[in-house]
Amino acid sequence: MIREFVVGAATLLRGFRMWTTHTRLMALGLIPAFIAWLLLLAALVPLVLWLVPITEWMTPFADGWSMPWQGLMRFGVGAVVVIAGLALSAAVFTALTLTIGDPFYQRIWRGVERSLGEEPTGETGFWTTLGEGVRLVVLGILVALLTLVIGFLPILGGIAASVIGVLLNGRLLARELTGRAFDARGLHGYSRSAVLRAGRARVIGFGVATQLLFLIPFGAIVTMPAAVAGSTLLAHDLLRRTAPVSPGTGSSQPAPPPPVAPPPTTTPPPHA
């Protein structure tokens, strides 16, 4: 499992190597990432500026506490709020970037597909991308709320919230980023989930590596084109190691063998 996790993280590095072969395409992917980053920054700055009033509003029971206990409590609550905000920001950034830059990222993942000697004929339109983006944001909100609740657990709540938030958000990011390669092959719903579930550790490794790089200042802008390229490589790896999945029935079972024809019957010769 650990080896698969590391292989998944290394797949993101393979995505970064695409800069050497698809430099112009990858550079185009920086534009929507930068726009989405600016929009997200405009939302995060007020959160940071109002962090102290927010923590005071969330902890009225500590108003009468003496120092340093009051300060420690409110510092811990503020840290949990920031952790939950960062968990949500990664999902919002990915959804925004993929929606704004859909034409750019379509070209990136198709360029990677061609370099692998294969290009699926299916299309992933704007409305599909928008719908997936909305779904990602909703799930990101749920992860952020879960992170916020876990963060209030005593002693190790902050650490547990950080780890669980990164793991859950990483899986969400990996599922969203691989969507183009799967949609173009007609893999939706159960079929896609079956493929992702078969390589769960690798998927989480890729998503966690992407999530951690997103947390570095300006890292999200540089990482996004590589994440799109790497997710295409990840989808190829997962599809090679799993059995074919029927998109029509949602079943991963092999097709039943064709019926065996009955032996030919012989007609007795007529009596003379």
Phi and psi in degrees as a GROMACS rama.xvg file:
@    title "Ramachandran Plot"
@    xaxis  label "Phi"
@    yaxis  label "Psi"
@TYPE xy
-63.8754  -40.6132  ILE-2
-61.3779  -42.1318  ARG-3
-65.1529  -37.8291  GLU-4
-60.7329  -44.7409  PHE-5
-66.1642  -39.2483  VAL-6
-62.289  -39.6975  VAL-7
-62.7301  -42.9678  GLY-8
-64.5149  -37.5045  ALA-9
-67.4418  -24.3459  ALA-10
-63.3809  -33.0764  THR-11
-64.9223  -37.7735  LEU-12
-63.9206  -36.7107  LEU-13
-61.9957  -34.6114  ARG-14
-64.819  -39.2094  GLY-15
-63.6888  -31.5359  PHE-16
-66.6186  -17.3609  ARG-17
-65.5805  -15.5838  MET-18
-60.5453  -29.232  TRP-19
-76.8084  -24.519  THR-20
-110.716  -21.3968  THR-21
-130.939  52.0119  HIS-22
-59.7342  -47.2722  THR-23
-67.0496  -41.672  ARG-24
-64.0713  -44.3839  LEU-25
-64.6476  -37.0975  MET-26
-64.8983  -35.5639  ALA-27
-61.6224  -31.8237  LEU-28
-69.4224  -13.6873  GLY-29
-72.4286  -28.0161  LEU-30
-64.9845  -56.4649  ILE-31
-64.7222  -31.2983  PRO-32
-64.1502  -39.2971  ALA-33
-67.7781  -40.5349  PHE-34
-63.1781  -45.8723  ILE-35
-64.778  -36.8933  ALA-36
-63.848  -39.6558  TRP-37
-64.7987  -42.3976  LEU-38
-63.3904  -41.5316  LEU-39
-69.6338  -37.1114  LEU-40
-62.6345  -37.5211  LEU-41
-63.2746  -25.0528  ALA-42
-88.5671  -31.6156  ALA-43
-79.122  -32.6376  LEU-44
-59.7556  -47.0832  VAL-45
-59.7219  -34.5559  PRO-46
-61.2417  -43.5476  LEU-47
-67.0992  -42.5958  VAL-48
-65.7665  -32.9237  LEU-49
-100.148  15.3479  TRP-50
-63.2783  -41.8539  LEU-51
-64.0358  -50.9068  VAL-52
-59.2022  -34.9675  PRO-53
-65.4152  -45.3103  ILE-54
-66.3307  -35.6546  THR-55
-66.674  -37.5085  GLU-56
-67.5957  -33.7443  TRP-57
-80.7625  -15.4426  MET-58
-128.361  57.8126  THR-59
-65.4211  -24.9628  PRO-60
-66.1276  -16.7744  PHE-61
-94.5117  5.45965  ALA-62
-60.1984  -35.7001  ASP-63
-92.9561  4.40586  GLY-64
-74.5492  151.68  TRP-65
-87.6549  159.087  SER-66
-77.5372  146.674  MET-67
-93.7592  5.15579  PRO-68
-65.1494  -37.8852  TRP-69
-63.288  -44.9826  GLN-70
-64.0367  -40.2451  GLY-71
-65.8682  -41.6852  LEU-72
-61.7402  -48.8548  MET-73
-72.2161  -29.3045  ARG-74
-65.4337  -43.2138  PHE-75
-63.3582  -42.6511  GLY-76
-64.0045  -41.3354  VAL-77
-61.7991  -39.9172  GLY-78
-63.8543  -39.6714  ALA-79
-65.0459  -40.5932  VAL-80
-62.6409  -41.7469  VAL-81
-64.5403  -42.364  VAL-82
-60.9008  -45.4433  ILE-83
-64.1994  -38.9789  ALA-84
-64.3644  -39.5999  GLY-85
-68.3698  -37.3041  LEU-86
-61.0856  -42.8128  ALA-87
-71.8029  -35.7008  LEU-88
-63.0061  -35.0445  SER-89
-64.5349  -41.626  ALA-90
-67.3576  -43.3124  ALA-91
-64.9714  -41.9158  VAL-92
-61.1178  -45.7255  PHE-93
-62.8411  -45.7283  THR-94
-62.5996  -44.5937  ALA-95
-62.9166  -46.6144  LEU-96
-63.6116  -45.6416  THR-97
-67.1032  -33.6461  LEU-98
-72.9965  -47.7333  THR-99
-64.4582  -42.7054  ILE-100
-101.92  27.5627  GLY-101
-52.5777  -46.2705  ASP-102
-61.8931  -36.6704  PRO-103
-68.0875  -46.4413  PHE-104
-74.5562  -25.4449  TYR-105
-59.5163  -42.735  GLN-106
-68.8256  -36.2392  ARG-107
-65.644  -50.9934  ILE-108
-70.2819  -31.5906  TRP-109
-69.7591  -34.5113  ARG-110
-62.7486  -39.4967  GLY-111
-66.654  -40.8574  VAL-112
-59.3289  -43.1976  GLU-113
-64.7909  -37.5644  ARG-114
-66.2927  -21.7346  SER-115
-91.9267  3.14245  LEU-116
80.3933  21.164  GLY-117
-151.279  138.752  GLU-118
-140.389  108.466  GLU-119
-64.4097  149.845  PRO-120
-88.348  -12.107  THR-121
-67.6937  158.541  GLY-122
-113.036  148.605  GLU-123
-122.398  98.5093  THR-124
-78.3154  176.045  GLY-125
-62.6641  -42.3041  PHE-126
-69.0353  -33.4665  TRP-127
-63.3406  -44.2512  THR-128
-62.5027  -41.9503  THR-129
-63.9697  -43.7143  LEU-130
-62.353  -42.9759  GLY-131
-64.2524  -36.2454  GLU-132
-64.7619  -42.9933  GLY-133
-62.4074  -42.8545  VAL-134
-61.1053  -41.2776  ARG-135
-63.5706  -41.4285  LEU-136
-65.2918  -42.8472  VAL-137
-60.844  -46.4251  VAL-138
-66.0958  -34.4732  LEU-139
-63.6192  -37.3521  GLY-140
-63.957  -41.874  ILE-141
-63.2751  -41.7336  LEU-142
-64.0144  -40.9987  VAL-143
-62.7432  -41.4138  ALA-144
-65.7132  -41.2197  LEU-145
-62.4653  -42.5997  LEU-146
-61.1225  -40.5539  THR-147
-63.4618  -42.4333  LEU-148
-66.257  -46.1629  VAL-149
-62.959  -34.1652  ILE-150
-62.3607  -21.9657  GLY-151
-86.0486  -2.5086  PHE-152
-65.9976  143.814  LEU-153
-67.6256  152.144  PRO-154
69.5077  -75.7325  ILE-155
-102.088  15.2206  LEU-156
-61.1303  -43.418  GLY-157
-63.5728  -43.0925  GLY-158
-65.9209  -45.7348  ILE-159
-61.9261  -39.8319  ALA-160
-63.6124  -40.5711  ALA-161
-64.0288  -46.8277  SER-162
-66.1728  -48.9892  VAL-163
-65.1535  -39.4779  ILE-164
-61.8599  -43.0449  GLY-165
-66.0823  -42.0426  VAL-166
-65.3688  -48.794  LEU-167
-66.5747  -43.5876  LEU-168
-66.9404  -35.4667  ASN-169
-60.7225  -41.2998  GLY-170
-66.2069  -39.1037  ARG-171
-61.4055  -44.3449  LEU-172
-63.2025  -43.7185  LEU-173
-62.9379  -41.544  ALA-174
-63.1697  -42.8934  ARG-175
-67.0444  -43.1775  GLU-176
-69.8983  -32.4128  LEU-177
-81.0273  -2.45963  THR-178
-58.1932  -38.9928  GLY-179
-63.014  -48.2016  ARG-180
-62.8936  -37.096  ALA-181
-75.618  -42.9409  PHE-182
-61.0007  -39.6235  ASP-183
-66.9271  -16.1798  ALA-184
-104.468  8.36714  ARG-185
76.9701  20.5395  GLY-186
-97.0763  112.529  LEU-187
-132.503  162.526  HIS-188
51.9004  -120.869  GLY-189
-61.5154  -39.6795  TYR-190
-59.7515  -45.7033  SER-191
-66.7904  -42.5813  ARG-192
-60.8846  -36.8366  SER-193
-64.5417  -41.44  ALA-194
-66.5344  -44.4451  VAL-195
-65.9452  -36.5333  LEU-196
-68.2559  -33.9005  ARG-197
-66.1055  -26.9061  ALA-198
-119.551  44.2679  GLY-199
-55.676  -47.2366  ARG-200
-64.8003  -39.8615  ALA-201
-66.9587  -40.3734  ARG-202
-62.5704  -45.5976  VAL-203
-66.2762  -38.7415  ILE-204
-60.0166  -42.8819  GLY-205
-65.3712  -44.7534  PHE-206
-66.7253  -40.5888  GLY-207
-65.2261  -42.9946  VAL-208
-60.6093  -41.7368  ALA-209
-63.9923  -45.5933  THR-210
-60.5652  -43.8603  GLN-211
-65.6812  -38.8448  LEU-212
-69.039  -30.2162  LEU-213
-62.8067  -28.7405  PHE-214
-78.3884  -14.9542  LEU-215
-75.737  138.416  ILE-216
-53.1722  127.568  PRO-217
65.2928  -0.986199  PHE-218
-65.4728  -34.0261  GLY-219
-63.293  -37.3785  ALA-220
-64.5457  -46.5074  ILE-221
-73.3273  -33.0885  VAL-222
-77.6357  -30.0172  THR-223
-57.3706  -49.3054  MET-224
-60.4375  -39.1439  PRO-225
-67.4934  -33.8709  ALA-226
-66.4061  -38.5973  ALA-227
-65.2576  -44.7757  VAL-228
-65.1256  -45.7361  ALA-229
-64.9232  -35.5409  GLY-230
-66.2684  -31.8426  SER-231
-66.257  -42.1544  THR-232
-63.6773  -39.9264  LEU-233
-62.5442  -43.8437  LEU-234
-60.1381  -41.4811  ALA-235
-61.5622  -44.173  HIS-236
-61.1332  -42.6502  ASP-237
-67.8446  -39.8135  LEU-238
-68.7482  -31.297  LEU-239
-70.7567  -28.2845  ARG-240
-98.2389  -1.07875  ARG-241
-116.027  159.497  THR-242
-70.7278  153.022  ALA-243
-56.807  138.827  PRO-244
-112.297  129.174  VAL-245
-79.6505  114.683  SER-246
-68.3106  -21.6004  PRO-247
-77.3952  -41.1854  GLY-248
-100.322  -14.2952  THR-249
72.8403  15.4893  GLY-250
-104.338  141.805  SER-251
-100.854  10.6542  SER-252
-80.9927  145.506  GLN-253
-64.6669  152.971  PRO-254
-66.267  145.044  ALA-255
-67.5747  151.065  PRO-256
-67.2396  152.576  PRO-257
-64.8532  150.41  PRO-258
-64.6158  144.513  PRO-259
-85.2283  129.409  VAL-260
-68.9891  141.596  ALA-261
-68.8994  152.142  PRO-262
-62.7392  145.71  PRO-263
-64.4263  141.877  PRO-264
-94.0437  143.315  THR-265
-103.864  136.531  THR-266
-92.6703  124.013  THR-267
-62.2969  143.509  PRO-268
-63.4727  146.231  PRO-269
-66.9651  146.799  PRO-270
-73.4034  141.733  HIS-271
